[in-house]
Amino acid sequence: MIIAARNKGVDRVKVFISGGCKNGKSYYAQRLAAKQWNALSASPLYYIATMKPADAEDDLRIARHKTDREGWGFITVEQPARIEGILEKCDSGGSFLLDSLTALLANEMFPPGGGVNERAAENIERGLACILDVVGDIVIVSDYIYSDAIIYDPLTELFRKSLAGLDRAAAKACDAVVEVTYSAVVMHKGDRSLSGSGWRSYEKCH
């Protein structure tokens, strides 16, 4: 693991972003991570990709995200499982965008060999804690999947409950918590005046 010297005079922030699918949260997260990276100048900017495509729709979504972040300076690191492994690959003094906890949980809870890993969320939470203990500047993205009134099957409910636990842990550990809904940005935790965080510039996604 390589740890770069931190730039003096620049606030490093840990931000948790949640929101519904296709509400603009990934694009907002990319802008926010790039804004902070620009303030840190020499540090690398990492995009931690956790999704493993399962169908053509996933392929299109990944392609769109890649197009969105072209030219912004992101170094893409594929890490679909064992999220703490990024500390072996990346300069922890850099800026990070982890997208997303939802895909990461799906990968670990439903491994390729079949079956269900009911302790997946616990493993991810430990790995995330290791990262947050070392990395100073990170944006973490997750999906808000809790607002409907449908009663799902036990396995789906286990996934929702597990993701909710991860979301709470990330929100507690981060300096700021943001909800993106229909391209509108709502802050639930954090100081908008944080230097270099971009809150004043990016009240809206578009």
Contacts in CASP RR format, 6 or more apart in sequence:
PFRMAT RR
TARGET T0000
AUTHOR 0000-0000-0000
METHOD contacts of the structure
MODEL  1
MIIAARNKGVDRVKVFISGGCKNGKSYYAQRLAAKQWNALSASPLYYIAT
MKPADAEDDLRIARHKTDREGWGFITVEQPARIEGILEKCDSGGSFLLDS
LTALLANEMFPPGGGVNERAAENIERGLACILDVVGDIVIVSDYIYSDAI
IYDPLTELFRKSLAGLDRAAAKACDAVVEVTYSAVVMHKGDRSLSGSGWR
SYEKCH
1 87 0 8 1.000
1 88 0 8 1.000
1 92 0 8 1.000
1 134 0 8 1.000
2 91 0 8 1.000
2 92 0 8 1.000
3 91 0 8 1.000
3 92 0 8 1.000
3 93 0 8 1.000
3 134 0 8 1.000
4 42 0 8 1.000
4 43 0 8 1.000
4 44 0 8 1.000
4 91 0 8 1.000
4 92 0 8 1.000
4 93 0 8 1.000
4 94 0 8 1.000
6 12 0 8 1.000
6 93 0 8 1.000
7 39 0 8 1.000
7 40 0 8 1.000
7 41 0 8 1.000
7 42 0 8 1.000
7 43 0 8 1.000
9 195 0 8 1.000
10 39 0 8 1.000
10 40 0 8 1.000
10 195 0 8 1.000
10 196 0 8 1.000
11 194 0 8 1.000
11 195 0 8 1.000
11 196 0 8 1.000
11 197 0 8 1.000
12 36 0 8 1.000
12 40 0 8 1.000
12 136 0 8 1.000
12 137 0 8 1.000
13 36 0 8 1.000
13 136 0 8 1.000
13 137 0 8 1.000
13 175 0 8 1.000
13 176 0 8 1.000
13 194 0 8 1.000
13 196 0 8 1.000
13 197 0 8 1.000
14 132 0 8 1.000
14 135 0 8 1.000
14 136 0 8 1.000
14 137 0 8 1.000
14 138 0 8 1.000
14 140 0 8 1.000
14 173 0 8 1.000
14 174 0 8 1.000
14 175 0 8 1.000
14 176 0 8 1.000
15 32 0 8 1.000
15 138 0 8 1.000
15 139 0 8 1.000
15 140 0 8 1.000
15 174 0 8 1.000
15 175 0 8 1.000
15 176 0 8 1.000
15 177 0 8 1.000
15 178 0 8 1.000
15 197 0 8 1.000
16 140 0 8 1.000
16 142 0 8 1.000
16 167 0 8 1.000
16 170 0 8 1.000
16 171 0 8 1.000
16 173 0 8 1.000
16 174 0 8 1.000
16 176 0 8 1.000
16 177 0 8 1.000
16 178 0 8 1.000
17 25 0 8 1.000
17 28 0 8 1.000
17 29 0 8 1.000
17 32 0 8 1.000
17 139 0 8 1.000
17 140 0 8 1.000
17 141 0 8 1.000
17 142 0 8 1.000
17 177 0 8 1.000
17 178 0 8 1.000
17 179 0 8 1.000
17 180 0 8 1.000
18 25 0 8 1.000
18 141 0 8 1.000
18 142 0 8 1.000
18 143 0 8 1.000
18 144 0 8 1.000
18 167 0 8 1.000
18 171 0 8 1.000
18 177 0 8 1.000
18 178 0 8 1.000
18 179 0 8 1.000
18 180 0 8 1.000
19 25 0 8 1.000
19 142 0 8 1.000
19 143 0 8 1.000
19 144 0 8 1.000
19 179 0 8 1.000
19 180 0 8 1.000
19 181 0 8 1.000
20 143 0 8 1.000
20 144 0 8 1.000
20 145 0 8 1.000
20 180 0 8 1.000
20 181 0 8 1.000
21 143 0 8 1.000
23 180 0 8 1.000
23 181 0 8 1.000
23 182 0 8 1.000
23 183 0 8 1.000
24 180 0 8 1.000
24 183 0 8 1.000
24 205 0 8 1.000
25 141 0 8 1.000
25 180 0 8 1.000
26 65 0 8 1.000
26 68 0 8 1.000
26 99 0 8 1.000
26 100 0 8 1.000
26 141 0 8 1.000
27 68 0 8 1.000
27 205 0 8 1.000
28 178 0 8 1.000
28 180 0 8 1.000
28 185 0 8 1.000
28 202 0 8 1.000
28 205 0 8 1.000
29 97 0 8 1.000
29 99 0 8 1.000
29 139 0 8 1.000
29 141 0 8 1.000
30 47 0 8 1.000
30 68 0 8 1.000
30 69 0 8 1.000
30 72 0 8 1.000
30 74 0 8 1.000
30 97 0 8 1.000
31 202 0 8 1.000
31 205 0 8 1.000
32 139 0 8 1.000
32 197 0 8 1.000
32 198 0 8 1.000
32 202 0 8 1.000
33 45 0 8 1.000
33 47 0 8 1.000
33 74 0 8 1.000
33 95 0 8 1.000
33 96 0 8 1.000
33 97 0 8 1.000
33 139 0 8 1.000
34 45 0 8 1.000
34 72 0 8 1.000
34 73 0 8 1.000
34 74 0 8 1.000
35 196 0 8 1.000
35 197 0 8 1.000
35 198 0 8 1.000
35 201 0 8 1.000
35 202 0 8 1.000
36 95 0 8 1.000
36 137 0 8 1.000
36 139 0 8 1.000
36 196 0 8 1.000
36 197 0 8 1.000
36 198 0 8 1.000
37 43 0 8 1.000
37 45 0 8 1.000
37 73 0 8 1.000
37 94 0 8 1.000
37 95 0 8 1.000
37 137 0 8 1.000
39 195 0 8 1.000
39 196 0 8 1.000
40 94 0 8 1.000
40 95 0 8 1.000
40 137 0 8 1.000
43 91 0 8 1.000
43 93 0 8 1.000
43 94 0 8 1.000
43 95 0 8 1.000
43 137 0 8 1.000
44 75 0 8 1.000
44 90 0 8 1.000
44 91 0 8 1.000
44 93 0 8 1.000
44 94 0 8 1.000
44 95 0 8 1.000
45 72 0 8 1.000
45 73 0 8 1.000
45 74 0 8 1.000
45 75 0 8 1.000
45 94 0 8 1.000
45 95 0 8 1.000
45 96 0 8 1.000
45 97 0 8 1.000
46 74 0 8 1.000
46 75 0 8 1.000
46 76 0 8 1.000
46 77 0 8 1.000
46 86 0 8 1.000
46 90 0 8 1.000
46 94 0 8 1.000
46 95 0 8 1.000
46 96 0 8 1.000
46 97 0 8 1.000
47 69 0 8 1.000
47 74 0 8 1.000
47 75 0 8 1.000
47 76 0 8 1.000
47 77 0 8 1.000
47 97 0 8 1.000
47 99 0 8 1.000
48 77 0 8 1.000
48 79 0 8 1.000
48 83 0 8 1.000
48 86 0 8 1.000
48 96 0 8 1.000
48 97 0 8 1.000
48 98 0 8 1.000
48 99 0 8 1.000
49 62 0 8 1.000
49 76 0 8 1.000
49 77 0 8 1.000
49 78 0 8 1.000
49 79 0 8 1.000
49 80 0 8 1.000
49 99 0 8 1.000
50 79 0 8 1.000
50 80 0 8 1.000
50 83 0 8 1.000
50 98 0 8 1.000
50 99 0 8 1.000
50 100 0 8 1.000
50 101 0 8 1.000
50 103 0 8 1.000
50 104 0 8 1.000
50 107 0 8 1.000
51 58 0 8 1.000
51 61 0 8 1.000
51 62 0 8 1.000
51 80 0 8 1.000
51 99 0 8 1.000
51 100 0 8 1.000
51 103 0 8 1.000
52 80 0 8 1.000
52 103 0 8 1.000
52 107 0 8 1.000
53 59 0 8 1.000
53 62 0 8 1.000
65 99 0 8 1.000
66 76 0 8 1.000
74 97 0 8 1.000
77 86 0 8 1.000
77 89 0 8 1.000
77 90 0 8 1.000
79 85 0 8 1.000
79 86 0 8 1.000
79 89 0 8 1.000
80 103 0 8 1.000
80 104 0 8 1.000
80 107 0 8 1.000
81 104 0 8 1.000
81 107 0 8 1.000
81 108 0 8 1.000
82 123 0 8 1.000
82 127 0 8 1.000
83 98 0 8 1.000
83 104 0 8 1.000
83 124 0 8 1.000
83 127 0 8 1.000
83 128 0 8 1.000
83 131 0 8 1.000
84 126 0 8 1.000
84 127 0 8 1.000
84 128 0 8 1.000
84 130 0 8 1.000
84 131 0 8 1.000
86 96 0 8 1.000
86 131 0 8 1.000
87 130 0 8 1.000
87 131 0 8 1.000
87 134 0 8 1.000
87 135 0 8 1.000
90 96 0 8 1.000
92 134 0 8 1.000
92 135 0 8 1.000
92 136 0 8 1.000
93 135 0 8 1.000
93 136 0 8 1.000
93 137 0 8 1.000
94 135 0 8 1.000
94 137 0 8 1.000
95 137 0 8 1.000
95 138 0 8 1.000
96 131 0 8 1.000
96 135 0 8 1.000
96 137 0 8 1.000
96 138 0 8 1.000
96 139 0 8 1.000
97 138 0 8 1.000
97 139 0 8 1.000
97 141 0 8 1.000
98 138 0 8 1.000
98 139 0 8 1.000
98 140 0 8 1.000
98 141 0 8 1.000
99 141 0 8 1.000
100 141 0 8 1.000
100 142 0 8 1.000
100 143 0 8 1.000
101 124 0 8 1.000
101 140 0 8 1.000
101 141 0 8 1.000
101 142 0 8 1.000
101 143 0 8 1.000
101 163 0 8 1.000
101 166 0 8 1.000
101 167 0 8 1.000
101 170 0 8 1.000
102 142 0 8 1.000
102 143 0 8 1.000
102 145 0 8 1.000
102 163 0 8 1.000
104 124 0 8 1.000
105 120 0 8 1.000
105 121 0 8 1.000
105 124 0 8 1.000
105 159 0 8 1.000
105 162 0 8 1.000
105 163 0 8 1.000
105 166 0 8 1.000
106 159 0 8 1.000
108 117 0 8 1.000
108 120 0 8 1.000
108 123 0 8 1.000
108 124 0 8 1.000
109 116 0 8 1.000
109 117 0 8 1.000
109 118 0 8 1.000
109 120 0 8 1.000
109 121 0 8 1.000
109 158 0 8 1.000
109 159 0 8 1.000
109 162 0 8 1.000
110 116 0 8 1.000
110 117 0 8 1.000
111 117 0 8 1.000
116 155 0 8 1.000
116 158 0 8 1.000
117 123 0 8 1.000
118 158 0 8 1.000
120 162 0 8 1.000
121 162 0 8 1.000
121 163 0 8 1.000
121 165 0 8 1.000
121 166 0 8 1.000
124 166 0 8 1.000
125 165 0 8 1.000
125 166 0 8 1.000
125 169 0 8 1.000
128 140 0 8 1.000
128 166 0 8 1.000
128 169 0 8 1.000
128 170 0 8 1.000
128 173 0 8 1.000
129 169 0 8 1.000
129 173 0 8 1.000
131 138 0 8 1.000
132 138 0 8 1.000
132 173 0 8 1.000
132 174 0 8 1.000
140 170 0 8 1.000
140 174 0 8 1.000
142 163 0 8 1.000
142 166 0 8 1.000
142 167 0 8 1.000
142 170 0 8 1.000
143 163 0 8 1.000
144 179 0 8 1.000
145 160 0 8 1.000
145 163 0 8 1.000
146 160 0 8 1.000
146 164 0 8 1.000
152 160 0 8 1.000
171 177 0 8 1.000
171 188 0 8 1.000
171 189 0 8 1.000
174 189 0 8 1.000
175 189 0 8 1.000
175 190 0 8 1.000
175 194 0 8 1.000
176 187 0 8 1.000
176 189 0 8 1.000
176 190 0 8 1.000
176 191 0 8 1.000
176 194 0 8 1.000
176 197 0 8 1.000
176 199 0 8 1.000
177 187 0 8 1.000
177 188 0 8 1.000
177 189 0 8 1.000
177 190 0 8 1.000
178 185 0 8 1.000
178 186 0 8 1.000
178 187 0 8 1.000
178 188 0 8 1.000
179 185 0 8 1.000
179 186 0 8 1.000
179 187 0 8 1.000
179 188 0 8 1.000
180 186 0 8 1.000
180 205 0 8 1.000
183 204 0 8 1.000
183 205 0 8 1.000
183 206 0 8 1.000
184 204 0 8 1.000
184 205 0 8 1.000
185 202 0 8 1.000
185 203 0 8 1.000
185 204 0 8 1.000
185 205 0 8 1.000
187 199 0 8 1.000
192 199 0 8 1.000
192 200 0 8 1.000
193 199 0 8 1.000
193 200 0 8 1.000
END
